[in-house]
Amino acid sequence: MRKFMVVLDDSRECLNAMRFAAMRAQHTGADVEILGVIPPEEFNHWLGVGTLMREEAKERIHAHFEVFAKWMREKHDIDPRLVIREGDMLEEILKRTRESSEIGLLVLGASADKGGPGPILTALMRQAGSLPVPITVVPEDMSKERLEAITKPAHEQV
């Protein structure tokens, strides 16, 4: 089974990436995998504090995931899978795409800010030629209606 992998973060562009992945998966019979990454702790010498911070980060990821998962289940009949990793965001994205042969597409949102498309996308573009899967970049400002139109199979488009 083919999966679309989407990176879960607090960015505004994440929403359209989630929308695209769910809509496209619904029309193609694919699954959606959502990757949440916990950045490495800077205060490793405070083991109790680090453990608490890690647990709080996991809880935030689960809560954020549940919002998207509920929407995907109700609107698109997609039951996404959550994968949580700890480490550098870019390294964990690359690691996950290399270890799972089921991932067929990485879906990322692109920021509309003047500062560029966002740090994840910028970093991945430097390595685009050696990635194990293609990337679909979804603009932050793309409307829900436009996303619906481009994710439909050709025979359903007007």
N, C-alpha and C positions, 0 to 999 in steps of 0.2 A: 504494500500500500504506500502510495506517495504521501509525503507530509510537507506542509508549508510551515516553516519555522519563523516565528516572529519574536523579536526581542522586547521584553516587557521593561519599560522604564517610566520615569515620571515626565517625559517630554510630551509636548502637545502633538507632535507628529506621530507618536505611537498609536494614537487613536485611528488614524487613517490606515496605518499599516495593518492593524487588527481588523478593521472593516474589510479591507481588500482581501486579506487571507481568508476570512470567514466566507465572504461572498464567492470568491473563486473556488474555495474548497467545496462549497455547497453545489456549485455547478459542474464540478469535475469529479466528485466522489472522493476527494482527497481528505486527509486529516489535517488538523492544525496542532502544532506543538508550540508552546509558549515558553521561552527561556527567560528566567529571572536570574540575574547575577548579583551576588553580594560582594562588594569590593573588599579586598583584604583589609584587615584591621591594622591601624597604625599603632595601637597600644597593646601589642601582644604580651607585654610584661605584666599587664593587669588581667590575668586570666579570667577572673570572675566578671569583670566589666566587659571584656571581649566576648565572653560567652553570652552574656545578657544582650549585648548589642547585636550579636549574630542572630539570636532568637527573635529579637524585635524586628530585625530586617526580614527574616523569614515570614513573620506574621504579616508585615506590610505587603510583601510580595503575594502571599496567599490571599489577603483581602483584595488587593488590586486585581489579581487573577480572577477571583470569584465574580467581580463585576463584569469583566469581559466574558467569562465562561457562561454566566447566566444569559447574557445577551446573545451569545453565539448559539446556545441551546434553544432559546425561545424563538429567535428570529431566523436562524439558518439551519437548525437541526444538526449542529456541529457540536461534538463533545470534545473540547480541546484537552490536551495533556499538558501538565505543568512540569517543567524540569528546572530545578534550582541548583545553581553552581556557586561556588565561592572562588573568587580570583579576579584577575584582570578581565574586564569586559571583552576586549578584542580577542584575547587568548581563549577565553571560554566559548565564544561564538565559533571561532575556528576549530577548536577541539571538538565541539558538539557536531558541527557539520561533517567533520572527518570521521567521527566514530559511528555515526548512524547512516547506514546506506539508504534508509527510508526517506531521509530528508532530500527532497528534490528541488526546493526553492527556498531561499532566504528572503523574507519580505521585511523591508525597512522603510520607515518614514523619513522624508527629507524636510528639514525645517525651512520655513519661508523667511527666516531672519536674514538680515544682510550679512551676518557673520559666517554664512555658509550653511551647508546642509545638515551639519551636526557632527559631533566628534566620532561617533561610531562609523557613520557612512564615510566620512573623510578618511579615516584610518583604513577601512576596508577597501576603498577605491585604490589605495596604494598597492594593494595585494590582489586586485581583481583578477589578474591573469593567472594566478595560481590557486584560486579558490576551488574547492571541490564541488560547489553548486552554483547555479546562476543566482543573481540578485535581482529582485524587483524593487524599484524605488518608487514609493508612493508620495507625491507631494502633499504637504500639510494642508495647503489651501484647496485641494481638489474637493469638490462638493460630493455629498453622499449620492446624489442623483447621477453624477458623472461616473462615480465608482461603480454604481449598479449597472450602468450601461456598458462599461468596458469589461466587467467581469462575467457577463452573460456569454454563453456559447454563441457562435456566429449564426446558427440557425434560429436563435431566439431574438436576435437584434433586429430592430426596425430600420 
